């Protein structure tokens, strides 16, 4: 399905024209029919050759209903601009065209109506000149008469050609449906309507509500498109949803129904302005999708700049590249907006706004992972998705860990910082076993310790839950080196005669120093206070092979030439090393090598 929004001055025949195109009546409200003008969004449809079903959102042209008009135009990718041959170029036509231009709508057709009442050529020339200064430049201008049917075939052909050039939306995209009407049907409950630009809706889907005073969820109980009930529907499409849930009272024009977890609801957004700079009002209206909210503005680079920060009264689901309008209702002035960053940093320091403007200046409104990573350094992958940045192809050198993405430059900084901190710690605490990833992450201001371990490279490594330097481990302090060498001399003839606690103290090998030497691979601690040389376990297994298998603890103690104080923890160590196996009767036997 394709969706086209009408635009143009009141009483220039928009409704009559789309009704003639479709054979339907878009003025559905009694008040609209009695007054002869559209005050709500009408909705009719037809089928055009080669492009299929086309729905028209008939928006009101009266200046008092401009907010409703913008709600209809906002989510729609194509427009039918209607002007009358028997009237001059009117303010509402200019305002609608300015809105389409500000939203950068580039697909459209201009219909000059009432060609049977006046020569259409002057208005065709004027309309062509007006649209040539906008994003609709080059749009075909077609004279028509709805009552007589003249020009209707040409109009259908122009619409068909225009719609054939639209980019097909992605059926797997995240859903964002801006609600433009909400009403209640007896026996069914709450119904909302809107334009689905992309993605797919299905019966039973759960959707999040954003744009209200609080967020909530509803479930799709049923839906219709083009007057028919459907089980699922892909955008672009006009759709009416019958929704249920405790939060349906939150729904109204301007709220958005979105894929759960797929969008970033924000109250702070950095944008680029399009149009005459001038002075922005303090509290303009922001029109995005079908929403119209009063916002606060802050120019980031002073008067005349095109970069602005908006503060919203309630969170709206926005992404990079979204197009919106700022409107001054008093002066009837409109500015276009393009979202550059819907998740910007706070501006707390003096000069932060100017620095932010420099950062934003090169951005184009196109979501780019490399650019986002360069600017943010470290960012959650989920946030990138929610603001519209694809993460399936990561830039070279970037790092992903624990749901975070880190740029190549930031990864290099972190690696250097980890190395410096571990080296500094080793120098000031030579006997301590390095630093934990949590401690390093805290010191470096990282959100997750996994980011520390993801950048480790030799000589840094993770050992026993701490980051250590292999180069530092190989070298012991001179005093400790002397103690180890003295112990090596004592165990040279009796490798299993572990010194007593008193003797270890005399050698300067208390628990802390012995542990440091063990981490360096210079000693083997089989238990607290029981210290042997590296390789003692394997040597013990070779000596125990001389015994009949299985053997008792006493037999092992005698063969190893040691005391029960040493033999018991040494045998337990051999069990843990899977060099021996303990049997049910407390005897042991060597494990045959595989």
C-alpha positions in Angstrom: 0.0 0.0 0.0 1.0 3.6 -0.6 -0.1 6.6 1.5 -0.5 10.1 0.1 -1.3 13.2 2.1 -3.3 16.0 0.6 -2.3 19.7 1.2 -3.7 23.0 0.2 -5.9 26.0 1.1 -9.4 25.5 2.5 -12.2 25.2 0.0 -9.8 24.5 -3.0 -11.4 21.1 -3.5 -9.0 18.7 -1.8 -11.8 16.5 -0.4 -13.9 16.7 -3.6 -10.8 15.7 -5.6 -9.8 12.6 -3.5 -13.4 11.5 -3.3 -13.5 11.7 -7.1 -10.3 9.7 -7.3 -11.5 7.0 -5.0 -15.3 7.0 -5.3 -15.5 7.4 -1.5 -16.4 10.1 1.0 -13.6 11.4 3.3 -15.7 13.9 5.1 -17.0 11.4 7.7 -18.0 13.7 10.5 -21.4 15.3 10.5 -19.9 18.6 11.6 -17.5 18.5 8.6 -20.3 17.9 6.1 -22.5 20.6 7.6 -19.6 23.2 7.5 -18.3 22.1 4.1 -14.7 21.8 5.3 -12.4 19.1 6.8 -11.7 19.5 10.5 -10.4 16.0 11.1 -8.2 13.7 9.1 -10.2 12.0 6.4 -9.1 8.6 4.9 -10.1 7.1 1.6 -8.4 4.7 -0.8 -8.3 3.4 -4.3 -6.2 1.2 -6.6 -3.9 2.5 -9.3 -2.4 0.5 -12.1 1.0 -1.1 -11.4 1.4 0.5 -7.9 -1.7 -1.1 -6.3 -3.6 0.2 -3.3 -3.2 3.9 -2.5 -4.7 5.5 0.6 -5.2 9.3 0.8 -5.1 11.2 4.1 -7.3 14.2 3.5 -6.0 17.0 5.8 -7.9 20.2 6.7 -6.9 23.3 4.9 -8.3 25.9 7.3 -5.7 27.8 9.3 -7.4 27.0 12.6 -6.7 23.3 11.9 -3.0 23.5 11.0 -2.0 21.2 13.8 -4.4 18.6 12.5 -3.0 19.1 9.0 0.6 18.6 10.2 -0.5 15.5 12.0 -1.6 14.1 8.7 1.4 15.2 6.7 4.1 14.3 9.2 4.3 10.5 8.8 3.5 10.4 5.1 6.2 10.1 2.4 4.3 11.6 -0.6 1.9 14.5 -1.1 -0.9 15.8 -3.4 -0.8 19.6 -3.3 -4.1 21.1 -4.4 -4.7 24.7 -5.6 -7.7 26.2 -7.4 -7.6 27.7 -10.8 -10.2 30.3 -9.9 -8.5 31.6 -6.8 -5.1 33.3 -6.2 -2.2 31.6 -4.4 -3.5 31.5 -0.9 -1.7 31.6 2.6 -2.7 28.1 3.6 -1.3 26.7 0.3 2.0 28.5 1.0 2.0 27.2 4.6 1.3 23.7 3.6 4.0 23.8 0.9 6.5 25.3 3.4 5.6 22.4 5.8 6.2 19.8 3.1 9.5 21.5 2.2 10.6 21.6 5.8 9.8 17.9 6.2 11.9 17.4 3.0 9.0 15.6 1.2 10.3 15.2 -2.3 7.6 13.0 -3.9 4.5 14.8 -4.9 2.0 15.9 -7.6 0.3 19.3 -7.9 -3.3 19.3 -8.9 -4.9 22.6 -10.2 -8.6 22.1 -9.5 -11.7 23.8 -10.9 -10.1 23.9 -14.4 -13.7 24.1 -15.7 -14.3 27.4 -13.9 -11.2 29.3 -14.9 -8.2 29.1 -17.2 -5.8 26.8 -15.2 -2.6 28.0 -17.0 -1.8 31.1 -14.7 -2.2 29.0 -11.6 -0.2 26.1 -13.1 2.7 28.5 -13.8 2.5 30.0 -10.3 2.3 26.6 -8.7 5.3 25.3 -10.7 7.3 28.4 -9.7 6.4 28.0 -6.0 7.3 24.3 -5.8 10.5 24.8 -7.8 12.0 26.5 -4.7 11.2 23.5 -2.5 12.0 19.8 -2.2 9.0 19.1 -4.5 10.8 20.8 -7.4 10.0 19.0 -10.6 6.6 17.7 -9.4 4.1 17.4 -12.2 1.4 20.1 -12.3 -1.9 18.7 -13.6 -5.1 20.7 -14.4 -8.3 18.8 -13.3 -12.0 19.2 -12.8 -13.5 16.7 -10.3 -17.1 17.5 -11.3 -16.6 17.0 -15.0 -13.8 14.4 -14.8 -11.5 16.4 -17.1 -7.8 15.7 -16.4 -8.5 12.9 -13.9 -6.8 10.3 -16.1 -3.7 12.4 -16.3 -3.8 12.9 -12.6 -4.0 9.2 -12.0 -1.1 8.6 -14.3 1.0 11.3 -12.6 0.3 9.8 -9.2 1.2 6.3 -10.5 4.5 7.5 -11.8 5.3 9.4 -8.6 4.5 6.5 -6.3 6.5 4.0 -8.4 9.6 6.1 -7.5 9.1 5.7 -3.7 11.7 3.6 -1.8 10.1 0.4 -0.5 10.1 0.4 3.3 11.6 -2.5 5.4 9.0 -5.0 6.6 11.4 -6.0 9.4 12.0 -2.5 10.6 10.9 -1.5 14.1 7.3 -0.2 14.3 6.6 3.4 15.1 2.9 4.4 14.5 2.0 8.0 15.4 -1.6 8.0 16.5 -3.6 10.7 14.7 -7.1 9.7 15.9 -8.5 7.8 18.9 -12.1 6.8 19.4 -14.2 4.2 21.0 -16.5 1.6 19.3 -19.2 -0.1 21.3 -18.4 -3.7 21.7 -14.8 -3.3 20.5 -13.3 -0.7 22.8 -10.5 1.7 22.0 -9.5 2.2 18.3 -6.6 4.3 17.1 -5.6 5.2 13.5 -2.3 6.2 12.0 0.1 5.7 9.2 2.6 2.8 9.5 5.7 3.9 7.5 7.6 0.7 7.9 7.7 -2.5 9.8 5.0 -5.1 10.3 2.0 -5.3 12.7 0.3 -8.5 13.6 -2.7 -9.5 15.7 -1.6 -10.0 19.3 1.5 -7.8 19.1 2.4 -5.9 22.2 3.4 -2.2 21.7 4.9 0.4 23.9 3.2 3.9 24.3 5.5 6.9 24.3 4.6 10.6 24.2 2.2 10.5 27.2 2.8 11.6 30.7 4.1 8.1 31.4 5.0 5.1 29.2 2.8 2.1 29.0 1.9 -0.9 26.9 -1.1 -2.1 24.9 -1.9 -5.3 22.9 -3.3 -5.3 19.4 -6.7 -7.1 19.5 -7.6 -6.4 15.9 -6.8 -4.2 13.0 -8.2 -3.0 9.7 -6.7 -1.5 6.6 -8.7 -0.2 3.6 -11.9 -1.2 5.4 -10.9 -4.9 5.8 -9.9 -6.8 8.9 -6.4 -8.2 8.6 -4.1 -10.4 10.7 -0.9 -8.7 9.8 0.1 -5.7 7.8 3.4 -4.2 6.6 4.2 -0.5 6.0 3.6 1.8 4.3 -0.1 1.6 5.2 -3.0 3.4 6.8 -4.2 1.3 9.7 -6.8 1.3 12.4 -5.9 -0.7 15.5 -8.3 -2.1 18.1 -6.1 -2.1 21.2 -6.6 -3.3 24.8 -4.7 -3.1 28.0 -4.6 -1.1 31.3 -2.8 1.8 29.6 -5.1 2.5 26.7 -6.2 5.8 28.5 -2.7 7.1 27.7 -3.4 7.0 24.0 -4.2 10.2 22.1 -3.2 12.2 19.0 0.5 12.6 19.0 1.3 9.5 21.2 3.4 6.8 19.4 3.0 3.0 19.4 6.4 1.4 19.0 8.1 -2.0 19.0 9.0 -2.7 22.7 12.7 -1.8 23.3 13.2 -0.7 19.7 13.2 3.0 20.2 14.9 5.6 22.4 12.3 7.8 24.1 14.0 11.1 24.7 13.2 14.5 26.2 16.5 16.0 24.9 17.4 16.1 21.2 20.0 18.0 19.1 18.9 19.1 15.7 19.8 21.1 12.6 17.4 23.8 11.5 16.3 24.4 8.0 14.8 27.6 6.7 15.2 31.3 7.7 17.3 31.5 10.8 16.0 34.7 12.5 15.1 34.5 16.2 13.5 31.4 17.5 10.6 31.8 19.9 11.3 30.7 23.4 8.4 28.1 23.3 7.7 27.0 19.8 5.6 24.0 18.8 7.4 20.9 17.7 5.5 18.8 15.1 6.9 15.3 14.6 4.9 12.5 13.3 1.4 13.3 14.6 2.7 14.9 17.8 2.5 18.6 18.5 4.2 19.7 21.7 5.6 22.9 23.1 9.4 22.7 23.5 12.2 24.8 24.9 15.0 25.7 22.5 18.7 26.4 23.0 20.8 27.5 20.1 24.2 25.8 20.4 26.2 28.4 18.5 24.5 31.7 19.2 22.0 33.7 17.1 21.9 32.8 13.4 23.3 29.3 14.0 21.5 26.2 12.6 22.2 23.9 15.5 19.6 23.7 18.3 18.9 21.6 21.4 15.2 20.9 22.2 13.9 20.1 25.6 10.6 18.1 25.3 7.9 17.9 28.0 7.4 14.1 27.6 9.6 11.5 26.0 9.1 10.9 22.3 10.7 8.0 20.3 13.2 9.7 18.0 16.0 8.5 15.8 18.9 10.0 13.9 17.6 11.5 10.6 14.0 12.0 11.7 12.5 15.1 10.2 10.2 17.4 12.1 8.9 21.0 12.2 9.3 23.9 14.6 6.4 26.4 14.3 5.8 29.8 15.7 2.0 30.0 15.9 2.1 33.7 16.4 4.1 34.6 13.3 3.1 31.5 11.4 6.7 30.8 10.7 8.0 27.3 10.1 11.5 25.8 10.4 12.5 22.4 9.3 14.4 20.1 11.7 16.6 17.1 11.2 17.5 15.0 14.2 21.2 14.7 14.6 21.4 13.1 18.1 18.4 12.0 20.2 20.7 10.9 23.0 23.0 13.9 23.6 25.3 14.6 26.5 24.4 17.2 29.2 25.8 20.6 28.8 27.2 21.5 32.2 30.4 23.5 31.7 30.9 26.9 30.4 31.5 26.8 26.7 30.0 23.3 26.4 27.3 24.5 24.0 29.9 25.9 21.5 32.0 22.8 21.8 28.9 20.7 21.1 28.1 22.8 18.0 31.6 22.0 16.6 31.0 18.3 17.3 27.6 18.4 15.5 28.7 20.6 12.6 29.9 17.9 10.3 27.0 15.5 10.9 24.6 15.0 8.0 21.6 13.3 9.8 22.6 9.9 8.4 23.2 7.2 11.0 26.8 6.1 10.8 28.3 3.6 13.3 31.9 4.8 12.8 30.9 8.4 13.4 28.8 7.6 16.5 31.6 5.5 18.0 34.2 8.2 17.4 32.0 10.8 19.1 30.8 8.7 22.0 33.9 6.5 22.6 31.9 3.9 24.5 28.2 3.3 24.0 25.6 0.6 24.6 24.9 -1.4 21.5 21.2 -1.4 22.4 21.2 2.4 22.5 22.7 2.5 19.0 20.0 0.3 17.7 17.3 2.4 19.4 18.6 5.7 17.8 18.8 4.1 14.4 22.4 3.0 14.0 23.1 -0.4 12.5 25.8 -2.4 14.4 26.1 -5.5 12.3 29.4 -4.3 10.6 31.7 -2.9 13.2 34.6 -0.5 12.4 38.1 -2.1 12.5 39.7 -2.0 15.9 36.4 -1.4 17.8 35.7 -3.7 20.7 32.4 -5.2 21.9 31.9 -6.6 25.4 29.0 -7.0 27.8 26.6 -5.1 25.6 29.0 -2.2 25.1 30.8 -1.0 22.0 34.1 0.9 22.3 35.8 2.8 19.5 39.3 1.8 18.3 40.8 5.1 19.7 39.1 4.6 23.0 40.2 1.0 23.1 43.8 2.1 22.6 43.4 4.6 25.5 42.0 2.0 27.8 44.7 -0.5 26.9 47.4 2.1 27.7 45.6 3.1 30.9 45.4 -0.5 32.1 49.1 -1.1 31.4 50.1 2.1 33.3 47.9 1.3 36.3 49.1 -2.3 36.5 52.8 -1.2 36.1 52.4 1.5 38.7 50.7 -1.0 41.1 53.4 -3.6 40.6 56.1 -1.0 41.4 54.5 0.2 44.6 53.1 -3.2 45.7 55.5 -5.8 44.4 54.0 -8.6 46.4 50.3 -7.9 45.5 48.7 -9.9 42.7 47.8 -7.1 40.3 44.4 -5.3 40.1 40.9 -6.7 39.5 39.1 -5.7 36.3 36.4 -4.1 38.5 39.1 -1.9 40.1 40.6 -1.0 36.8 37.3 -0.2 35.3 36.5 2.1 38.2 39.8 3.9 37.9 39.4 4.4 34.2 35.7 5.4 34.3 34.5 2.4 32.3 31.0 1.1 32.6 31.9 -2.6 32.7 34.9 -4.6 33.7 34.6 -6.8 30.6 35.9 -3.8 28.6 39.1 -4.0 30.6 39.6 -7.7 29.8 38.7 -7.2 26.2 41.8 -5.0 25.5 44.4 -7.1 27.4 47.5 -8.0 25.4 50.9 -9.5 26.4 52.5 -9.0 28.7 49.2 -8.2 30.5 47.0 -11.1 31.3 44.2 -12.2 33.6 45.4 -14.5 36.4 43.2 -15.6 39.3 40.8 -12.8 38.7 43.4 -10.1 38.6 45.2 -8.3 35.8 48.9 -8.9 36.1 52.0 -8.2 34.0 53.9 -11.3 32.9 57.1 -9.3 32.7 56.7 -8.0 36.3 55.9 -11.6 37.5 59.1 -12.9 36.2 61.2 -10.6 38.5 61.1 -10.8 42.3 62.3 -8.1 44.6 65.9 -8.7 45.6 65.1 -9.6 49.2 62.4 -12.1 48.2 64.7 -13.5 45.5 67.3 -14.2 48.2 64.7 -16.0 50.4 63.6 -18.2 47.5 67.2 -19.2 46.7 67.9 -20.1 50.3 64.8 -22.3 50.3 65.9 -23.9 47.1 69.2 -24.8 48.7 67.4 -26.4 51.8 65.1 -28.5 49.6 67.8 -29.6 47.1 68.5 -32.9 49.0 65.1 -33.5 50.6 62.5 -32.0 48.1 59.5 -32.9 50.3 60.8 -31.7 53.7 58.8 -28.5 53.7 60.1 -26.0 56.3 58.1 -25.3 59.4 56.3 -22.0 59.9 59.1 -20.8 62.2 61.8 -21.7 59.6 59.8 -19.9 56.8 59.6 -16.8 59.0 63.4 -17.0 59.5 63.8 -17.2 55.7 61.5 -14.2 55.3 58.8 -16.2 53.6 55.6 -15.3 55.4 52.3 -16.1 53.7 52.2 -12.9 51.6 55.7 -13.3 50.3 55.3 -17.0 49.7 52.2 -16.3 47.7 54.0 -13.7 45.6 56.8 -16.1 44.8 54.2 -18.8 43.9 52.5 -16.4 41.5 55.9 -15.8 39.9 56.2 -19.6 39.5 59.1 -19.9 41.9 57.4 -21.8 44.7 54.5 -24.3 45.0 52.1 -23.7 47.9 50.2 -26.9 48.5 48.5 -25.4 51.5 48.9 -22.4 53.8 52.3 -22.8 55.5 53.4 -25.8 53.3 55.8 -24.5 50.6 57.7 -26.7 48.2 59.6 -26.1 44.9 57.9 -26.0 41.4 57.6 -29.4 40.0 57.3 -31.1 43.4 53.9 -32.6 42.5 55.2 -34.3 39.4 58.3 -35.5 41.2 56.1 -36.9 44.0 54.1 -38.9 41.5 57.2 -40.4 40.0 58.5 -41.5 43.4 55.1 -42.9 44.4 55.1 -45.0 41.3 57.7 -47.2 43.1 55.1 -48.3 45.6 52.6 -51.2 45.1 49.3 -49.7 43.9 47.1 -48.7 45.7 49.1 -47.3 48.7 48.4 -45.9 52.1 49.1 -42.5 53.4 51.8 -43.9 55.7 53.5 -45.7 52.8 53.5 -42.5 50.8 54.9 -40.5 53.7 57.8 -42.9 54.1 58.5 -43.0 50.4 58.6 -39.2 50.1 60.7 -38.9 53.2 58.5 -36.3 54.9 56.2 -35.8 57.8 52.4 -36.3 58.1 52.1 -32.5 58.3 53.4 -32.3 54.7 52.2 -35.6 53.3 48.4 -35.1 53.9 48.1 -31.7 52.1 50.6 -32.9 49.4 48.4 -36.0 48.7 45.3 -33.8 48.5 47.1 -31.6 46.1 48.0 -34.6 43.9 44.3 -35.6 44.0 43.3 -32.1 42.8 45.9 -32.2 40.1 44.5 -35.6 39.0 47.9 -37.3 39.5 46.4 -39.6 42.1 42.9 -40.9 42.9 41.6 -41.4 46.4 39.7 -44.7 47.0 36.8 -45.4 49.3 39.2 -47.1 51.9 41.4 -43.9 52.0 44.1 -45.6 50.0 45.3 -43.9 46.8 46.6 -45.0 43.4 48.3 -43.2 40.6 46.2 -42.1 37.7 47.5 -43.7 34.5 48.4 -41.1 31.9 46.1 -41.1 28.9 
